[in-house]
Amino acid sequence: MAMQSQDIIRKSATNGFTPAPRARDHQEEVAKLIDVTTCIGCKACQVACSEWNDIRDEVGHNVGVYDNPADLTAKSWTVMRFSEVEENGKLEWLIRKDGCMHCADPGCLKACPSEGAIIQYANGIVDFQSEHCIGCGYCIAGCPFDVPRMNKDDNRVYKCTLCVDRVDVGQEPACVKTCPT
């Protein structure tokens, strides 16, 4: 079933008091849990995200660790970070995934002054509608996790969509589908 206006529970730059249409039955919420204790650091999730969303980031520079890209960008929506630590005389990697948390109460949505530029679906996915983005960057400041990124080419902000187009038709997000663990 395609996401429609009835599936939107909140959108940016509205008073929040207008109740969302309830023409549909309750929709199951979507969440993604990353168990970093089983992650092997292959970065297949990063590649799958880039491939599915047809985004290509510039090749980064070596910053001394396995991180490439070194940070989230408007063209890298999910990044696996590696911290090298020594434990009992052995080198260990601590792995962390950076990307949108799809917050239940999204600060980015609250901060955005452009109507409809950020929407939250009934299933919990927080999505940016780039055609409504005015490039002010308030969503960046409103995100407590420093996730959204401005694209200097089109002056719009981007982040992980949790593959709303895939989830909408009953598929897993591309990063989840490709993960070998």
PADOPA-90228 format. One record per residue: residue in one letter; residue number from 1; x, y, z of N, C-alpha, C in turn. Coordinates in nm, 4 decimals. Layout:
PADOPA-90228
+---+-----+----------+----------+----------+----------+----------+----------+----------+----------+----------+
! r !   k !       nu !       nv !       nw !      cau !      cav !      caw !       cu !       cv !       cw !
+---+-----+----------+----------+----------+----------+----------+----------+----------+----------+----------+
! a ! NUM !        X !        Y !        Z !        X !        Y !        Z !        X !        Y !        Z !
...
+---+-----+----------+----------+----------+----------+----------+----------+----------+----------+----------+
end
This chain:
PADOPA-90228
+---+-----+----------+----------+----------+----------+----------+----------+----------+----------+----------+
! r !   k !       nu !       nv !       nw !      cau !      cav !      caw !       cu !       cv !       cw !
+---+-----+----------+----------+----------+----------+----------+----------+----------+----------+----------+
! m !   1 !   0.0854 !  -0.1168 !   0.0000 !   0.0000 !   0.0000 !   0.0000 !   0.0903 !   0.1235 !   0.0000 !
! a !   2 !   0.0679 !   0.2142 !  -0.0923 !   0.1516 !   0.3325 !  -0.1055 !   0.1249 !   0.4318 !   0.0073 !
! m !   3 !   0.2335 !   0.4977 !   0.0517 !   0.2188 !   0.6018 !   0.1533 !   0.1365 !   0.7152 !   0.0930 !
! q !   4 !   0.0367 !   0.7589 !   0.1641 !  -0.0492 !   0.8654 !   0.1174 !  -0.0647 !   0.9681 !   0.2278 !
! s !   5 !  -0.1370 !   1.0750 !   0.1983 !  -0.1525 !   1.1810 !   0.2973 !  -0.2159 !   1.1298 !   0.4262 !
! q !   6 !  -0.2956 !   1.0236 !   0.4187 !  -0.3570 !   0.9687 !   0.5390 !  -0.2534 !   0.9049 !   0.6310 !
! d !   7 !  -0.1370 !   0.8712 !   0.5763 !  -0.0320 !   0.8066 !   0.6542 !   0.0570 !   0.9073 !   0.7272 !
! i !   8 !   0.0444 !   1.0350 !   0.6971 !   0.1270 !   1.1387 !   0.7592 !   0.0632 !   1.1788 !   0.8915 !
! i !   9 !   0.1425 !   1.1735 !   0.9999 !   0.0869 !   1.2140 !   1.1292 !   0.1325 !   1.3539 !   1.1690 !
! r !  10 !   0.2482 !   1.3983 !   1.1175 !   0.2957 !   1.5340 !   1.1454 !   0.3741 !   1.5848 !   1.0259 !
! k !  11 !   0.3723 !   1.7174 !   1.0072 !   0.4598 !   1.7771 !   0.9078 !   0.5089 !   1.9108 !   0.9590 !
! s !  12 !   0.6230 !   1.9514 !   0.9066 !   0.6889 !   2.0723 !   0.9550 !   0.6067 !   2.1972 !   0.9266 !
! a !  13 !   0.6312 !   2.3007 !   1.0089 !   0.5714 !   2.4335 !   0.9954 !   0.4192 !   2.4320 !   1.0035 !
! t !  14 !   0.3653 !   2.3400 !   1.0814 !   0.2220 !   2.3395 !   1.1087 !   0.2051 !   2.3429 !   1.2598 !
! n !  15 !   0.0865 !   2.3788 !   1.3046 !   0.0669 !   2.3970 !   1.4483 !   0.0616 !   2.2668 !   1.5269 !
! g !  16 !   0.0484 !   2.1561 !   1.4587 !   0.0470 !   2.0280 !   1.5280 !  -0.0857 !   1.9959 !   1.5947 !
! f !  17 !  -0.1803 !   2.0894 !   1.5913 !  -0.3088 !   2.0652 !   1.6552 !  -0.4109 !   2.0053 !   1.5592 !
! t !  18 !  -0.3829 !   2.0159 !   1.4303 !  -0.4744 !   1.9589 !   1.3330 !  -0.4589 !   1.8082 !   1.3344 !
! p !  19 !  -0.5643 !   1.7360 !   1.3678 !  -0.5501 !   1.5899 !   1.3731 !  -0.5270 !   1.5333 !   1.2336 !
! a !  20 !  -0.4443 !   1.4319 !   1.2275 !  -0.4181 !   1.3653 !   1.1001 !  -0.5422 !   1.2883 !   1.0573 !
! p !  21 !  -0.5655 !   1.2782 !   0.9267 !  -0.6785 !   1.1975 !   0.8803 !  -0.6635 !   1.0539 !   0.9285 !
! r !  22 !  -0.7715 !   0.9901 !   0.9609 !  -0.7668 !   0.8531 !   1.0130 !  -0.8494 !   0.7597 !   0.9255 !
! a !  23 !  -0.8339 !   0.7690 !   0.7944 !  -0.9106 !   0.6850 !   0.7037 !  -0.8578 !   0.5424 !   0.6990 !
! r !  24 !  -0.7367 !   0.5208 !   0.7465 !  -0.6750 !   0.3883 !   0.7408 !  -0.6690 !   0.3251 !   0.8785 !
! d !  25 !  -0.6505 !   0.1949 !   0.8791 !  -0.6283 !   0.1239 !   1.0044 !  -0.4922 !   0.1628 !   1.0598 !
! h !  26 !  -0.4702 !   0.1294 !   1.1850 !  -0.3416 !   0.1563 !   1.2482 !  -0.2292 !   0.0921 !   1.1681 !
! q !  27 !  -0.1219 !   0.1653 !   1.1496 !  -0.0074 !   0.1135 !   1.0757 !   0.1020 !   0.0724 !   1.1732 !
! e !  28 !   0.1625 !  -0.0414 !   1.1488 !   0.2709 !  -0.0882 !   1.2337 !   0.3873 !   0.0091 !   1.2271 !
! e !  29 !   0.4493 !   0.0329 !   1.3421 !   0.5659 !   0.1198 !   1.3447 !   0.6886 !   0.0437 !   1.2983 !
! v !  30 !   0.7815 !   0.1177 !   1.2404 !   0.9039 !   0.0611 !   1.1866 !   1.0199 !   0.1077 !   1.2728 !
! a !  31 !   1.1126 !   0.0187 !   1.2998 !   1.2339 !   0.0554 !   1.3736 !   1.3490 !  -0.0271 !   1.3190 !
! k !  32 !   1.4685 !   0.0237 !   1.3367 !   1.5877 !  -0.0478 !   1.2931 !   1.6826 !  -0.0545 !   1.4110 !
! l !  33 !   1.7217 !  -0.1751 !   1.4477 !   1.8153 !  -0.1962 !   1.5575 !   1.9450 !  -0.2501 !   1.5005 !
! i !  34 !   2.0546 !  -0.1866 !   1.5326 !   2.1855 !  -0.2316 !   1.4875 !   2.2568 !  -0.2931 !   1.6062 !
! d !  35 !   2.2848 !  -0.4215 !   1.5971 !   2.3585 !  -0.4912 !   1.7024 !   2.5063 !  -0.4851 !   1.6668 !
! v !  36 !   2.5762 !  -0.3872 !   1.7228 !   2.7175 !  -0.3688 !   1.6878 !   2.8054 !  -0.4819 !   1.7391 !
! t !  37 !   2.7531 !  -0.5659 !   1.8266 !   2.8335 !  -0.6794 !   1.8737 !   2.8444 !  -0.7876 !   1.7665 !
! t !  38 !   2.7553 !  -0.7853 !   1.6681 !   2.7634 !  -0.8826 !   1.5592 !   2.8143 !  -0.8213 !   1.4293 !
! c !  39 !   2.8305 !  -0.6899 !   1.4251 !   2.8764 !  -0.6207 !   1.3046 !   3.0201 !  -0.6616 !   1.2727 !
! i !  40 !   3.0455 !  -0.6957 !   1.1459 !   3.1803 !  -0.7352 !   1.1038 !   3.2539 !  -0.6215 !   1.0333 !
! g !  41 !   3.1914 !  -0.5056 !   1.0226 !   3.2582 !  -0.3887 !   0.9656 !   3.2737 !  -0.3909 !   0.8151 !
! c !  42 !   3.1891 !  -0.4648 !   0.7463 !   3.2038 !  -0.4785 !   0.6010 !   3.1559 !  -0.3550 !   0.5242 !
! k !  43 !   3.0750 !  -0.2725 !   0.5864 !   3.0191 !  -0.1506 !   0.5280 !   2.9231 !  -0.1764 !   0.4120 !
! a !  44 !   2.8724 !  -0.2984 !   0.4032 !   2.7743 !  -0.3293 !   0.2986 !   2.6512 !  -0.2402 !   0.3120 !
! c !  45 !   2.6166 !  -0.2031 !   0.4348 !   2.5010 !  -0.1162 !   0.4574 !   2.5217 !   0.0204 !   0.3922 !
! q !  46 !   2.6427 !   0.0729 !   0.4017 !   2.6733 !   0.2017 !   0.3391 !   2.6592 !   0.1922 !   0.1876 !
! v !  47 !   2.7120 !   0.0854 !   0.1301 !   2.7058 !   0.0660 !  -0.0149 !   2.5611 !   0.0477 !  -0.0601 !
! a !  48 !   2.4852 !  -0.0334 !   0.0122 !   2.3452 !  -0.0574 !  -0.0241 !   2.2648 !   0.0718 !  -0.0205 !
! c !  49 !   2.2893 !   0.1550 !   0.0788 !   2.2209 !   0.2842 !   0.0895 !   2.2528 !   0.3709 !  -0.0322 !
! s !  50 !   2.3802 !   0.3796 !  -0.0660 !   2.4216 !   0.4599 !  -0.1817 !   2.3608 !   0.4069 !  -0.3106 !
! e !  51 !   2.3638 !   0.2756 !  -0.3276 !   2.3101 !   0.2148 !  -0.4494 !   2.1593 !   0.2349 !  -0.4603 !
! w !  52 !   2.0861 !   0.2034 !  -0.3535 !   1.9405 !   0.2130 !  -0.3607 !   1.8953 !   0.3568 !  -0.3851 !
! n !  53 !   1.9606 !   0.4513 !  -0.3196 !   1.9203 !   0.5919 !  -0.3300 !   1.9904 !   0.6661 !  -0.4426 !
! d !  54 !   2.0761 !   0.5951 !  -0.5165 !   2.1493 !   0.6517 !  -0.6301 !   2.2237 !   0.7794 !  -0.5911 !
! i !  55 !   2.2988 !   0.7688 !  -0.4815 !   2.3803 !   0.8811 !  -0.4355 !   2.5265 !   0.8386 !  -0.4346 !
! r !  56 !   2.6135 !   0.9253 !  -0.4823 !   2.7566 !   0.8960 !  -0.4870 !   2.8326 !   1.0090 !  -0.4196 !
! d !  57 !   2.8998 !   0.9761 !  -0.3116 !   2.9808 !   1.0750 !  -0.2415 !   3.1203 !   1.0772 !  -0.3029 !
! e !  58 !   3.1919 !   1.1853 !  -0.2799 !   3.3299 !   1.1934 !  -0.3257 !   3.4144 !   1.0939 !  -0.2476 !
! v !  59 !   3.5184 !   1.0440 !  -0.3124 !   3.6117 !   0.9563 !  -0.2426 !   3.6851 !   1.0421 !  -0.1410 !
! g !  60 !   3.6832 !   0.9992 !  -0.0171 !   3.7436 !   1.0776 !   0.0903 !   3.8938 !   1.0601 !   0.0986 !
! h !  61 !   3.9490 !   1.1180 !   0.1999 !   4.0921 !   1.1092 !   0.2262 !   4.1148 !   1.0180 !   0.3453 !
! n !  62 !   4.2284 !   0.9537 !   0.3477 !   4.2635 !   0.8671 !   0.4598 !   4.2814 !   0.9532 !   0.5843 !
! v !  63 !   4.2022 !   0.9232 !   0.6860 !   4.2115 !   0.9977 !   0.8117 !   4.2746 !   0.9130 !   0.9213 !
! g !  64 !   4.3364 !   0.8013 !   0.8806 !   4.4088 !   0.7190 !   0.9765 !   4.3300 !   0.6050 !   1.0359 !
! v !  65 !   4.2038 !   0.5947 !   1.0018 !   4.1208 !   0.4839 !   1.0485 !   4.0415 !   0.4310 !   0.9291 !
! y !  66 !   3.9623 !   0.3303 !   0.9534 !   3.8847 !   0.2634 !   0.8496 !   3.7632 !   0.3453 !   0.8063 !
! d !  67 !   3.7428 !   0.4627 !   0.8618 !   3.6268 !   0.5459 !   0.8292 !   3.6428 !   0.6095 !   0.6917 !
! n !  68 !   3.5521 !   0.5794 !   0.6016 !   3.5448 !   0.6476 !   0.4736 !   3.4027 !   0.6285 !   0.4227 !
! p !  69 !   3.3269 !   0.7337 !   0.4158 !   3.3626 !   0.8713 !   0.4448 !   3.3833 !   0.8939 !   0.5943 !
! a !  70 !   3.4489 !   1.0029 !   0.6247 !   3.4808 !   1.0335 !   0.7642 !   3.3587 !   1.0821 !   0.8418 !
! d !  71 !   3.2550 !   1.1277 !   0.7708 !   3.1362 !   1.1812 !   0.8372 !   3.0161 !   1.1674 !   0.7445 !
! l !  72 !   2.8982 !   1.1853 !   0.7997 !   2.7776 !   1.1909 !   0.7185 !   2.7875 !   1.3103 !   0.6246 !
! t !  73 !   2.7295 !   1.2973 !   0.5067 !   2.7222 !   1.4083 !   0.4119 !   2.5846 !   1.4041 !   0.3464 !
! a !  74 !   2.5583 !   1.5002 !   0.2603 !   2.4322 !   1.5012 !   0.1861 !   2.4240 !   1.3837 !   0.0895 !
! k !  75 !   2.5377 !   1.3172 !   0.0654 !   2.5409 !   1.2018 !  -0.0250 !   2.5891 !   1.0751 !   0.0443 !
! s !  76 !   2.6031 !   1.0775 !   0.1737 !   2.6340 !   0.9586 !   0.2548 !   2.5406 !   0.9620 !   0.3743 !
! w !  77 !   2.4317 !   0.8860 !   0.3672 !   2.3262 !   0.8941 !   0.4673 !   2.3443 !   0.7976 !   0.5824 !
! t !  78 !   2.4327 !   0.7024 !   0.5691 !   2.4646 !   0.6118 !   0.6789 !   2.6147 !   0.5889 !   0.6780 !
! v !  79 !   2.6754 !   0.5962 !   0.7949 !   2.8205 !   0.5813 !   0.8073 !   2.8501 !   0.4911 !   0.9264 !
! m !  80 !   2.9333 !   0.3923 !   0.9019 !   2.9821 !   0.3069 !   1.0101 !   3.1129 !   0.3671 !   1.0592 !
! r !  81 !   3.1195 !   0.3954 !   1.1880 !   3.2399 !   0.4558 !   1.2476 !   3.3173 !   0.3505 !   1.3254 !
! f !  82 !   3.4468 !   0.3620 !   1.3188 !   3.5357 !   0.2668 !   1.3847 !   3.6282 !   0.3413 !   1.4792 !
! s !  83 !   3.6365 !   0.2947 !   1.6004 !   3.7334 !   0.3467 !   1.6970 !   3.8275 !   0.2323 !   1.7305 !
! e !  84 !   3.9560 !   0.2558 !   1.7130 !   4.0553 !   0.1536 !   1.7443 !   4.0965 !   0.1673 !   1.8901 !
! v !  85 !   4.0855 !   0.0591 !   1.9643 !   4.1254 !   0.0585 !   2.1049 !   4.2110 !  -0.0647 !   2.1309 !
! e !  86 !   4.2984 !  -0.0522 !   2.2275 !   4.3795 !  -0.1667 !   2.2663 !   4.3191 !  -0.2267 !   2.3923 !
! e !  87 !   4.2953 !  -0.3563 !   2.3872 !   4.2382 !  -0.4257 !   2.5017 !   4.3152 !  -0.5558 !   2.5218 !
! n !  88 !   4.3763 !  -0.5673 !   2.6398 !   4.4565 !  -0.6860 !   2.6724 !   4.5656 !  -0.7114 !   2.5684 !
! g !  89 !   4.6276 !  -0.6044 !   2.5222 !   4.7365 !  -0.6168 !   2.4262 !   4.6926 !  -0.6453 !   2.2836 !
! k !  90 !   4.5619 !  -0.6466 !   2.2588 !   4.5104 !  -0.6721 !   2.1247 !   4.4368 !  -0.5486 !   2.0736 !
! l !  91 !   4.4473 !  -0.5266 !   1.9434 !   4.3738 !  -0.4179 !   1.8802 !   4.2288 !  -0.4606 !   1.8608 !
! e !  92 !   4.1368 !  -0.3775 !   1.9043 !   3.9935 !  -0.4041 !   1.8879 !   3.9301 !  -0.2847 !   1.8174 !
! w !  93 !   3.8261 !  -0.3104 !   1.7426 !   3.7473 !  -0.2045 !   1.6814 !   3.6151 !  -0.1926 !   1.7548 !
! l !  94 !   3.5835 !  -0.0728 !   1.7947 !   3.4502 !  -0.0428 !   1.8460 !   3.3747 !   0.0195 !   1.7290 !
! i !  95 !   3.2611 !  -0.0371 !   1.6943 !   3.1877 !   0.0053 !   1.5759 !   3.0576 !   0.0732 !   1.6183 !
! r !  96 !   3.0276 !   0.1841 !   1.5493 !   2.9044 !   0.2587 !   1.5761 !   2.8439 !   0.3020 !   1.4428 !
! k !  97 !   2.7143 !   0.2906 !   1.4307 !   2.6462 !   0.3366 !   1.3099 !   2.5952 !   0.4783 !   1.3315 !
! d !  98 !   2.6253 !   0.5655 !   1.2379 !   2.5711 !   0.7011 !   1.2407 !   2.4695 !   0.7158 !   1.1285 !
! g !  99 !   2.3588 !   0.7764 !   1.1609 !   2.2529 !   0.8014 !   1.0643 !   2.1305 !   0.8494 !   1.1394 !
! c ! 100 !   2.0266 !   0.8782 !   1.0661 !   1.9042 !   0.9295 !   1.1277 !   1.8446 !   0.8280 !   1.2242 !
! m ! 101 !   1.8001 !   0.8771 !   1.3388 !   1.7387 !   0.7924 !   1.4413 !   1.5871 !   0.7805 !   1.4231 !
! h ! 102 !   1.5296 !   0.8558 !   1.3304 !   1.3847 !   0.8567 !   1.3080 !   1.3118 !   0.8695 !   1.4417 !
! c ! 103 !   1.3436 !   0.9780 !   1.5099 !   1.2954 !   1.0044 !   1.6457 !   1.1426 !   1.0051 !   1.6541 !
! a ! 104 !   1.0917 !   0.9624 !   1.7672 !   0.9477 !   0.9679 !   1.7923 !   0.9006 !   1.1126 !   1.8024 !
! d ! 105 !   0.9867 !   1.2003 !   1.8516 !   0.9566 !   1.3429 !   1.8656 !   1.0704 !   1.4208 !   1.7988 !
! p ! 106 !   1.0728 !   1.4242 !   1.6636 !   1.1892 !   1.4752 !   1.5910 !   1.2132 !   1.6255 !   1.6053 !
! g ! 107 !   1.3320 !   1.6595 !   1.6553 !   1.3712 !   1.7996 !   1.6683 !   1.3824 !   1.8683 !   1.5335 !
! c ! 108 !   1.4246 !   1.7948 !   1.4310 !   1.4378 !   1.8529 !   1.2971 !   1.3020 !   1.9009 !   1.2464 !
! l ! 109 !   1.1989 !   1.8209 !   1.2675 !   1.0644 !   1.8552 !   1.2227 !   1.0129 !   1.9788 !   1.2968 !
! k ! 110 !   1.0372 !   1.9842 !   1.4267 !   0.9923 !   2.0990 !   1.5067 !   1.0618 !   2.2281 !   1.4648 !
! a ! 111 !   1.1888 !   2.2184 !   1.4246 !   1.2671 !   2.3376 !   1.3923 !   1.2422 !   2.3898 !   1.2515 !
! c ! 112 !   1.1930 !   2.3066 !   1.1635 !   1.1789 !   2.3433 !   1.0223 !   1.0639 !   2.4421 !   1.0001 !
! p ! 113 !   1.0920 !   2.5585 !   0.9375 !   0.9865 !   2.6569 !   0.9119 !   0.9156 !   2.6381 !   0.7777 !
! s ! 114 !   0.9584 !   2.5408 !   0.6979 !   0.9007 !   2.5220 !   0.5649 !   0.7926 !   2.4141 !   0.5685 !
! e ! 115 !   0.6703 !   2.4538 !   0.5398 !   0.5582 !   2.3601 !   0.5512 !   0.5771 !   2.2384 !   0.4612 !
! g ! 116 !   0.5707 !   2.1223 !   0.5238 !   0.5785 !   1.9970 !   0.4502 !   0.7169 !   1.9537 !   0.4078 !
! a ! 117 !   0.8209 !   2.0256 !   0.4470 !   0.9567 !   1.9851 !   0.4095 !   1.0002 !   1.8613 !   0.4867 !
! i ! 118 !   0.9474 !   1.8431 !   0.6066 !   0.9766 !   1.7244 !   0.6867 !   0.8434 !   1.6665 !   0.7317 !
! i ! 119 !   0.8276 !   1.5373 !   0.7090 !   0.7043 !   1.4711 !   0.7499 !   0.7370 !   1.3480 !   0.8330 !
! q ! 120 !   0.6435 !   1.3134 !   0.9194 !   0.6563 !   1.1907 !   0.9974 !   0.5358 !   1.1043 !   0.9649 !
! y ! 121 !   0.5645 !   0.9842 !   0.9172 !   0.4581 !   0.8906 !   0.8826 !   0.4082 !   0.8188 !   1.0068 !
! a ! 122 !   0.2917 !   0.7610 !   0.9963 !   0.2316 !   0.6878 !   1.1075 !   0.3187 !   0.5702 !   1.1511 !
! n ! 123 !   0.4004 !   0.5176 !   1.0603 !   0.4876 !   0.4052 !   1.0960 !   0.6152 !   0.4500 !   1.1667 !
! g ! 124 !   0.6324 !   0.5816 !   1.1879 !   0.7468 !   0.6338 !   1.2613 !   0.8576 !   0.6907 !   1.1756 !
! i ! 125 !   0.8570 !   0.6645 !   1.0462 !   0.9630 !   0.7146 !   0.9590 !   0.9529 !   0.8659 !   0.9473 !
! v ! 126 !   1.0667 !   0.9334 !   0.9647 !   1.0774 !   1.0781 !   0.9474 !   1.1457 !   1.1000 !   0.8131 !
! d ! 127 !   1.0790 !   1.1700 !   0.7224 !   1.1283 !   1.1837 !   0.5857 !   1.1360 !   1.3301 !   0.5455 !
! f ! 128 !   1.2399 !   1.3640 !   0.4723 !   1.2572 !   1.4987 !   0.4196 !   1.2012 !   1.5030 !   0.2780 !
! q ! 129 !   1.1212 !   1.6024 !   0.2495 !   1.0660 !   1.6248 !   0.1164 !   1.1457 !   1.7392 !   0.0545 !
! s ! 130 !   1.2508 !   1.7058 !  -0.0190 !   1.3474 !   1.8062 !  -0.0644 !   1.2857 !   1.9147 !  -0.1512 !
! e ! 131 !   1.1765 !   1.8834 !  -0.2205 !   1.1145 !   1.9854 !  -0.3051 !   1.0543 !   2.0997 !  -0.2231 !
! h ! 132 !   1.0318 !   2.0781 !  -0.0931 !   0.9778 !   2.1826 !  -0.0062 !   1.0854 !   2.2488 !   0.0806 !
! c ! 133 !   1.2080 !   2.1980 !   0.0735 !   1.3176 !   2.2514 !   0.1553 !   1.3581 !   2.3900 !   0.1053 !
! i ! 134 !   1.3742 !   2.4841 !   0.1984 !   1.4156 !   2.6200 !   0.1623 !   1.5632 !   2.6446 !   0.1930 !
! g ! 135 !   1.6320 !   2.5436 !   0.2436 !   1.7762 !   2.5532 !   0.2654 !   1.8192 !   2.6391 !   0.3821 !
! c ! 136 !   1.7320 !   2.6592 !   0.4801 !   1.7655 !   2.7463 !   0.5935 !   1.8580 !   2.6781 !   0.6941 !
! g ! 137 !   1.8547 !   2.5446 !   0.6994 !   1.9405 !   2.4703 !   0.7914 !   1.8890 !   2.4592 !   0.9336 !
! y ! 138 !   1.7686 !   2.5061 !   0.9604 !   1.7156 !   2.4970 !   1.0969 !   1.7003 !   2.3520 !   1.1419 !
! c ! 139 !   1.6693 !   2.2635 !   1.0485 !   1.6554 !   2.1215 !   1.0833 !   1.7883 !   2.0650 !   1.1317 !
! i ! 140 !   1.8969 !   2.1130 !   1.0760 !   2.0301 !   2.0681 !   1.1176 !   2.0532 !   2.1086 !   1.2629 !
! a ! 141 !   2.0208 !   2.2341 !   1.2932 !   2.0366 !   2.2831 !   1.4307 !   1.9397 !   2.2131 !   1.5260 !
! g ! 142 !   1.8229 !   2.1741 !   1.4764 !   1.7217 !   2.1112 !   1.5608 !   1.7472 !   1.9646 !   1.5912 !
! c ! 143 !   1.8367 !   1.9020 !   1.5166 !   1.8642 !   1.7594 !   1.5371 !   1.9672 !   1.7414 !   1.6478 !
! p ! 144 !   1.9315 !   1.6733 !   1.7568 !   2.0271 !   1.6557 !   1.8670 !   2.1401 !   1.5588 !   1.8331 !
! f ! 145 !   2.1284 !   1.4876 !   1.7212 !   2.2305 !   1.3903 !   1.6828 !   2.3186 !   1.4393 !   1.5680 !
! d ! 146 !   2.2981 !   1.5628 !   1.5229 !   2.3788 !   1.6220 !   1.4160 !   2.3786 !   1.5341 !   1.2909 !
! v ! 147 !   2.2602 !   1.4959 !   1.2444 !   2.2501 !   1.4042 !   1.1307 !   2.2230 !   1.4729 !   0.9968 !
! p ! 148 !   2.1219 !   1.5583 !   0.9825 !   2.0935 !   1.6139 !   0.8492 !   2.2132 !   1.6918 !   0.7946 !
! r ! 149 !   2.2299 !   1.6843 !   0.6614 !   2.3426 !   1.7518 !   0.5974 !   2.2946 !   1.8331 !   0.4770 !
! m ! 150 !   2.3519 !   1.9530 !   0.4644 !   2.3199 !   2.0433 !   0.3549 !   2.3983 !   2.0036 !   0.2302 !
! n ! 151 !   2.3297 !   1.9981 !   0.1167 !   2.3947 !   1.9760 !  -0.0118 !   2.4242 !   2.1131 !  -0.0710 !
! k ! 152 !   2.5507 !   2.1438 !  -0.0866 !   2.5896 !   2.2760 !  -0.1358 !   2.5516 !   2.2965 !  -0.2826 !
! d ! 153 !   2.5290 !   2.1876 !  -0.3569 !   2.4922 !   2.1996 !  -0.4980 !   2.3495 !   2.2499 !  -0.5176 !
! d ! 154 !   2.2554 !   2.2008 !  -0.4362 !   2.1165 !   2.2435 !  -0.4532 !   2.0599 !   2.3169 !  -0.3310 !
! n ! 155 !   2.1446 !   2.3390 !  -0.2293 !   2.1062 !   2.4118 !  -0.1083 !   1.9838 !   2.3497 !  -0.0397 !
! r ! 156 !   1.9823 !   2.2161 !  -0.0374 !   1.8763 !   2.1427 !   0.0315 !   1.9394 !   2.0440 !   0.1282 !
! v ! 157 !   1.8600 !   2.0019 !   0.2256 !   1.9112 !   1.9146 !   0.3313 !   1.8632 !   1.7715 !   0.3071 !
! y ! 158 !   1.9534 !   1.6765 !   0.3368 !   1.9245 !   1.5344 !   0.3146 !   1.9652 !   1.4512 !   0.4350 !
! k ! 159 !   1.9038 !   1.3328 !   0.4469 !   1.9358 !   1.2359 !   0.5511 !   1.8747 !   1.1020 !   0.5129 !
! c ! 160 !   1.8985 !   1.0020 !   0.5943 !   1.8420 !   0.8685 !   0.5726 !   1.6899 !   0.8757 !   0.5678 !
! t ! 161 !   1.6324 !   0.8061 !   0.4721 !   1.4864 !   0.7998 !   0.4589 !   1.4302 !   0.6709 !   0.5182 !
! l ! 162 !   1.5169 !   0.5871 !   0.5713 !   1.4835 !   0.4514 !   0.6158 !   1.4136 !   0.3756 !   0.5025 !
! c ! 163 !   1.4547 !   0.4109 !   0.3795 !   1.4002 !   0.3468 !   0.2582 !   1.2482 !   0.3392 !   0.2636 !
! v ! 164 !   1.1856 !   0.4538 !   0.2887 !   1.0399 !   0.4590 !   0.3000 !   0.9731 !   0.3986 !   0.1767 !
! d ! 165 !   1.0352 !   0.4129 !   0.0597 !   0.9782 !   0.3558 !  -0.0619 !   0.9803 !   0.2032 !  -0.0590 !
! r ! 166 !   1.0808 !   0.1440 !   0.0012 !   1.0877 !  -0.0017 !   0.0146 !   0.9925 !  -0.0501 !   0.1245 !
! v ! 167 !   0.9972 !   0.0170 !   0.2394 !   0.9119 !  -0.0206 !   0.3529 !   0.7648 !  -0.0124 !   0.3122 !
! d ! 168 !   0.7331 !   0.0871 !   0.2319 !   0.5967 !   0.1095 !   0.1850 !   0.5383 !  -0.0112 !   0.1111 !
! v ! 169 !   0.6242 !  -0.0904 !   0.0471 !   0.5761 !  -0.2068 !  -0.0280 !   0.6136 !  -0.3383 !   0.0408 !
! g ! 170 !   0.6446 !  -0.3291 !   0.1716 !   0.6690 !  -0.4491 !   0.2506 !   0.8107 !  -0.5028 !   0.2470 !
! q ! 171 !   0.9043 !  -0.4262 !   0.1917 !   1.0437 !  -0.4693 !   0.1882 !   1.1209 !  -0.4084 !   0.3038 !
! e ! 172 !   1.2372 !  -0.4651 !   0.3327 !   1.3259 !  -0.4103 !   0.4352 !   1.4050 !  -0.2942 !   0.3763 !
! p ! 173 !   1.4522 !  -0.2030 !   0.4612 !   1.5449 !  -0.1012 !   0.4118 !   1.6659 !  -0.1690 !   0.3466 !
! a ! 174 !   1.7265 !  -0.1037 !   0.2487 !   1.8383 !  -0.1624 !   0.1741 !   1.9527 !  -0.2035 !   0.2658 !
! c ! 175 !   1.9816 !  -0.1231 !   0.3682 !   2.0919 !  -0.1551 !   0.4594 !   2.0639 !  -0.2830 !   0.5377 !
! v ! 176 !   1.9397 !  -0.3027 !   0.5769 !   1.9011 !  -0.4226 !   0.6520 !   1.9059 !  -0.5445 !   0.5606 !
! k ! 177 !   1.8538 !  -0.5293 !   0.4406 !   1.8480 !  -0.6400 !   0.3448 !   1.9872 !  -0.6938 !   0.3120 !
! t ! 178 !   2.0851 !  -0.6053 !   0.3017 !   2.2185 !  -0.6478 !   0.2580 !   2.3091 !  -0.6944 !   0.3710 !
! c ! 179 !   2.2751 !  -0.6653 !   0.4947 !   2.3630 !  -0.6974 !   0.6080 !   2.3824 !  -0.8487 !   0.6204 !
! p ! 180 !   2.5085 !  -0.8952 !   0.6197 !   2.5331 !  -1.0393 !   0.6284 !   2.5198 !  -1.0963 !   0.7694 !
! t ! 181 !   2.5090 !  -1.0110 !   0.8697 !   2.4980 !  -1.0636 !   1.0059 !   2.3590 !  -1.0398 !   1.0587 !
+---+-----+----------+----------+----------+----------+----------+----------+----------+----------+----------+
end
